Amino acid sequence: MDLLTQGLLGASLAQAGTQRNEIRIATGVGFFAGLLADADILIQSSNDPLLTVEFHRHFTHSIFFVPFGGFIAALILWPFLRRRLSFTRLYLFCFLGYCLSGALDALTSYGTHLFWPVSEARVAFNIISVIDPIFTLILLIAVVYAYKKNAVFAARAGLTIAGIYLVFGWVQLQRAEATAAALADSRGHATEQLLVKPTLANLVLWRSVYETEGKFYVDAIRVGLFSEPRIYPGESIKKFMADQHLDQFPKDSVLAKDISRFTIFSGGFVAIQPEHPDLLIDVRYSNLPTTIAPLWGIEMNLQDTSQHALYRLFRDASKETRQKFLAYLMGQSID
């Protein structure tokens, strides 16, 4: 999730595992440790644009790295806090602050390498958006109250309420998935892959992507709290098939390897954008839940396969896009 939420979760966990007289120092230590897992964003290469994408939320987010992550955080903080805490207590707070960083990211639609090195699979449970203001606010209120009042119970209560909110997200996901499956059935489609994920900052509007007969179908599904799900039919696009598209150049070329890396990162949900035959997109993400317009993709130089693909972002914060998104979110009719 976003850095603020990661830090707040770390602070809350450290508060919940401390004593009343240490709660304030535990807050800062836990907040710092909660952020440390995202230091993997610093792994970059000017020669290999995909390296950052490949390693973000990688080994530093694995559950098996938690003891080491907590230890690294403690080593960094020890010179500043050695007169206030023993190393054992410092490590405890760092461990608590760090321990759920990877798990929290695995609950989002972006996912993480939660079980590396046992498994290279990217785990994404899709029950919460990468930014969710309600979830963040729950943690923020609990952490601030616990800090000001030296109240351990407030931190524990905040974690409990946050957990209940995540359960609510799981329930919403089940409703959205059932609707998406029924939609595919109504079209006579046998789904080979089905992905349903929350859109930005809410648990009401969901993006559905399913594969059938070599095509991806994208739809928006609004799952209201007190109403039946509403479907907003979207677009479709032909799936990218490596064997069909890459037969014109060597499979061991730099570009072919980059395409393979991006395909793995995207969980196989990749397609060539029709208007741009040199652009391979991640169909899972878009600025609007009904479109195939990409949020990111890789630009390929098909004339020189020895060059790395370029990673491209496509942000659309236009007024029209915002208005359409809000209309979907509020359950309004779209012309």
C-alpha positions in Angstrom: 0.0 0.0 0.0 1.0 3.7 0.2 3.9 4.6 2.4 1.7 6.4 5.0 -0.5 3.3 5.6 2.6 1.0 5.8 4.1 3.3 8.4 0.9 3.5 10.4 0.4 -0.2 10.4 4.0 -0.7 11.6 3.5 2.0 14.3 0.2 0.4 15.4 1.7 -3.1 15.7 4.7 -1.8 17.7 2.3 0.1 20.0 0.2 -3.0 20.5 3.2 -5.0 21.6 4.7 -2.6 24.1 4.2 -1.3 27.6 2.5 2.0 28.5 5.8 3.8 29.3 7.4 2.9 26.0 4.5 3.5 23.6 5.7 6.8 22.2 9.2 5.6 21.3 7.6 2.4 19.9 5.4 4.5 17.7 8.4 6.1 15.9 10.4 2.9 15.7 7.4 0.9 14.3 6.6 3.6 11.8 10.1 3.6 10.5 10.3 -0.2 10.3 7.0 -0.3 8.5 8.4 1.8 5.7 11.7 -0.1 5.3 10.3 -2.9 3.2 9.6 -0.4 0.4 13.3 0.5 0.2 13.4 -2.0 -2.6 12.1 0.8 -4.9 15.7 2.0 -4.8 16.8 -1.0 -6.8 17.1 0.6 -10.2 19.2 0.5 -13.4 19.5 3.1 -16.1 20.2 0.4 -18.6 17.3 -1.9 -17.6 14.0 0.0 -17.1 12.1 -3.1 -16.0 14.5 -3.9 -13.1 12.6 -1.5 -10.7 9.2 -3.1 -11.7 10.6 -6.6 -11.2 12.1 -6.0 -7.8 9.5 -3.7 -6.2 7.7 -5.7 -3.6 10.1 -8.6 -4.0 12.3 -10.2 -1.4 12.0 -7.4 1.2 8.3 -8.2 1.4 8.7 -11.9 1.9 7.5 -13.4 5.2 10.9 -15.2 5.4 12.7 -11.9 5.2 10.9 -10.4 8.2 13.5 -11.3 10.9 16.2 -9.8 8.7 14.2 -6.7 7.9 13.5 -6.1 11.5 17.2 -6.5 12.3 18.3 -4.1 9.6 15.9 -1.5 10.9 17.2 -2.0 14.4 20.8 -1.6 13.3 19.9 1.7 11.5 18.2 3.1 14.6 20.5 1.7 17.3 23.1 4.6 17.1 20.2 7.1 17.8 18.3 5.1 20.4 20.9 3.1 22.3 20.6 5.3 25.4 16.8 5.0 25.5 16.3 1.3 24.6 18.1 -2.0 24.9 18.9 -3.6 21.6 16.5 -6.4 22.4 13.6 -4.0 22.9 14.5 -2.0 19.9 14.6 -5.2 17.8 11.2 -6.2 19.1 9.6 -3.0 18.0 11.3 -3.1 14.6 10.2 -6.7 14.2 6.6 -5.9 15.0 6.7 -2.8 12.8 8.1 -4.7 9.8 6.3 -8.1 10.2 3.1 -7.3 8.2 4.5 -5.0 5.5 4.6 -7.8 2.9 1.3 -9.3 4.1 -0.5 -5.9 3.7 0.8 -5.5 0.2 -0.3 -9.0 -0.6 -3.9 -8.0 0.3 -3.9 -5.4 -2.5 -4.4 -5.9 -6.2 -0.7 -5.2 -6.9 0.6 -8.1 -4.9 4.0 -9.1 -3.7 6.5 -12.0 -3.5 5.1 -13.1 -0.2 6.8 -16.5 -0.1 10.1 -15.8 -1.8 12.5 -17.8 -2.1 10.2 -20.8 -1.6 7.9 -19.5 -4.4 8.5 -16.8 -7.1 4.7 -16.4 -7.4 3.3 -12.9 -6.9 0.6 -13.1 -4.3 -2.4 -10.7 -4.6 -5.6 -11.3 -2.7 -7.3 -8.3 -4.3 -9.4 -7.4 -1.2 -8.3 -3.8 -0.9 -6.9 -1.0 -3.1 -3.3 0.1 -3.0 -4.7 3.4 -1.6 -7.7 3.1 0.7 -8.5 6.3 2.8 -10.9 4.5 5.1 -8.4 1.9 6.1 -5.7 4.5 6.5 -7.9 6.7 8.6 -8.7 3.8 11.0 -5.0 3.3 11.6 -4.3 7.0 11.9 -6.9 7.7 14.5 -5.8 4.7 16.6 -2.1 5.5 16.4 -2.5 9.2 17.3 -4.9 8.4 20.2 -2.5 5.7 21.5 0.4 8.1 21.2 -1.3 11.0 23.0 -2.9 8.9 25.7 -0.2 6.3 26.1 -3.1 3.8 25.5 -2.0 0.4 24.3 -5.7 -0.7 24.1 -6.3 2.0 21.4 -3.7 0.5 19.1 -5.1 -3.0 19.6 -8.7 -1.7 19.0 -7.5 0.1 15.8 -5.9 -3.1 14.5 -9.1 -5.0 15.3 -11.3 -2.5 13.4 -8.8 -2.5 10.5 -9.0 -6.3 10.4 -12.8 -6.1 10.3 -12.6 -3.7 7.4 -10.4 -6.1 5.5 -13.0 -8.9 6.1 -15.6 -6.6 4.6 -13.3 -6.2 1.6 -13.1 -10.0 1.2 -17.0 -10.2 1.3 -17.2 -7.5 -1.3 -14.7 -9.4 -3.5 -16.8 -12.5 -3.3 -19.9 -10.6 -4.4 -18.0 -9.0 -7.3 -16.5 -12.3 -8.4 -19.9 -14.0 -8.4 -21.3 -11.2 -10.5 -18.4 -11.4 -12.9 -18.7 -15.1 -13.3 -22.5 -14.8 -13.9 -21.8 -12.1 -16.5 -19.4 -14.3 -18.4 -21.9 -17.2 -18.3 -24.7 -15.0 -19.6 -22.5 -14.2 -22.6 -21.8 -17.9 -23.3 -18.1 -17.5 -22.3 -16.1 -20.2 -20.6 -13.6 -18.3 -18.6 -10.0 -19.5 -18.6 -8.8 -16.7 -16.2 -11.0 -14.4 -14.1 -9.6 -11.5 -12.1 -11.7 -9.1 -10.0 -10.0 -6.2 -8.2 -11.0 -3.1 -6.4 -10.6 0.3 -8.1 -8.7 3.1 -6.5 -9.6 4.1 -2.9 -12.9 2.2 -2.4 -14.5 -1.2 -2.0 -17.6 -0.5 -4.0 -16.5 -0.3 -7.6 -14.5 -3.3 -9.0 -12.8 -4.0 -12.3 -13.4 -7.5 -13.8 -11.1 -9.0 -16.4 -11.6 -12.5 -17.8 -10.1 -14.4 -20.6 -11.9 -16.6 -23.1 -10.9 -17.9 -26.5 -7.9 -15.7 -26.8 -9.5 -12.4 -25.7 -9.8 -10.4 -22.6 -13.2 -8.9 -21.6 -13.2 -5.9 -19.2 -16.2 -4.7 -17.2 -17.0 -2.6 -14.2 -19.0 -4.0 -11.3 -20.5 -1.8 -8.6 -21.2 -3.7 -5.4 -23.3 -1.4 -3.3 -23.7 -1.9 0.4 -27.5 -2.2 0.3 -28.3 -2.9 -3.3 -27.8 -5.5 -5.9 -24.6 -5.4 -8.0 -24.7 -3.3 -11.1 -22.7 -4.1 -14.2 -21.1 -1.5 -16.6 -20.1 -3.4 -19.7 -16.7 -2.6 -21.0 -14.2 -3.3 -23.8 -12.4 -6.3 -25.1 -9.0 -6.9 -26.5 -7.0 -9.8 -28.1 -4.6 -11.5 -25.8 -0.9 -11.3 -26.5 0.4 -14.7 -27.5 4.2 -14.9 -27.4 4.5 -17.8 -29.8 2.5 -15.9 -32.4 4.1 -12.5 -32.0 7.7 -13.3 -31.3 8.5 -15.6 -34.2 10.2 -12.9 -36.1 13.2 -12.5 -33.8 15.3 -14.7 -31.5 13.7 -15.9 -28.3 17.0 -15.4 -26.4 17.2 -11.7 -27.4 17.0 -8.9 -24.9 13.6 -7.8 -26.0 12.2 -11.3 -25.9 13.4 -11.7 -22.3 11.9 -8.3 -21.4 8.6 -9.3 -22.8 8.7 -12.5 -20.8 9.5 -10.6 -17.6 6.7 -8.2 -18.2 4.2 -11.0 -18.9 5.2 -12.7 -15.7 4.8 -9.4 -13.8 1.3 -8.9 -15.3 0.2 -12.5 -14.5 -0.3 -13.2 -18.2 -2.9 -10.4 -18.6 -1.0 -8.7 -21.5 -2.1 -7.4 -24.9 -0.9 -5.3 -27.8 -2.7 -2.0 -27.8 -4.4 -1.8 -31.2 -3.4 1.7 -32.0 0.2 1.1 -31.0 1.6 -2.2 -32.2 4.9 -1.6 -30.4 3.1 -1.2 -27.0 2.5 -4.2 -24.7 0.1 -3.3 -22.0 -1.0 -4.8 -18.6 -4.7 -5.3 -19.1 -5.3 -5.6 -15.3 -5.1 -1.8 -14.8 -6.6 1.2 -16.4 -7.7 4.7 -15.3 -11.3 3.6 -15.8 -12.6 0.2 -14.9 -14.4 -0.4 -18.3 -11.6 0.4 -20.7 -8.5 -1.2 -22.0 -6.6 2.1 -22.1 -3.5 1.1 -20.1 -2.2 2.4 -16.8 1.3 1.1 -17.8 3.0 -1.0 -20.4 6.3 -1.5 -22.2 7.3 0.1 -25.5 9.2 -2.3 -27.7 11.7 -1.5 -30.4 10.8 -4.2 -32.9 13.5 -3.1 -35.2 16.3 -3.7 -32.7 15.7 -6.6 -30.4 19.0 -6.1 -28.6 17.6 -3.1 -26.8 15.6 -3.2 -23.6 11.9 -2.4 -23.7 11.0 1.0 -22.1 8.6 1.0 -19.2 5.8 3.6 -19.7 3.2 5.1 -17.4 -0.1 6.5 -18.7 -1.8 8.7 -16.1 -5.2 10.2 -17.0 -6.4 12.7 -14.5 -8.6 14.6 -16.9 -12.0 16.0 -15.8 -13.8 13.6 -18.1 -12.1 10.6 -16.6 -12.8 11.7 -13.1 -16.5 12.4 -13.9 -16.9 8.9 -15.4 -15.2 7.2 -12.5 -17.5 9.0 -10.0 -20.5 8.2 -12.0 -19.6 4.5 -11.9 -18.8 4.7 -8.2 -22.2 6.4 -7.4 -24.1 3.9 -9.5 -25.3 6.4 -12.1 -26.3 5.7 -15.7 -23.6 6.2 -18.3 -24.6 7.3 -21.8 
